[in-house]
């Protein structure tokens, strides 16, 4: 269940409902994808999932590292057509 789609220009994000939050970080360069991932993890509720899309090649290193540091779980990571996707459980 996707409850919100967040684009890089968005400032209002609802983190209150449980479910999956899709975060669009395409076009952002290091360190922004990792920073925005950290912010989303810190605001998400226990049991919530995040689905992140990014285009920065460094996100393959930075996002999993941020997930581990924040105590969340990286469930899935893939790349297709230069779009890196990550599924994270809080």
Secondary structure, DSSP 8 states (H G I E B T S, - for coil): -EEEEE-TT------SS-SEEEEEETT--TTHHHHHHHHHHHHS-TT-EEEEEE--TTHHHHHHHHHHHHT-EEEEEEEETTEEEEEEE-
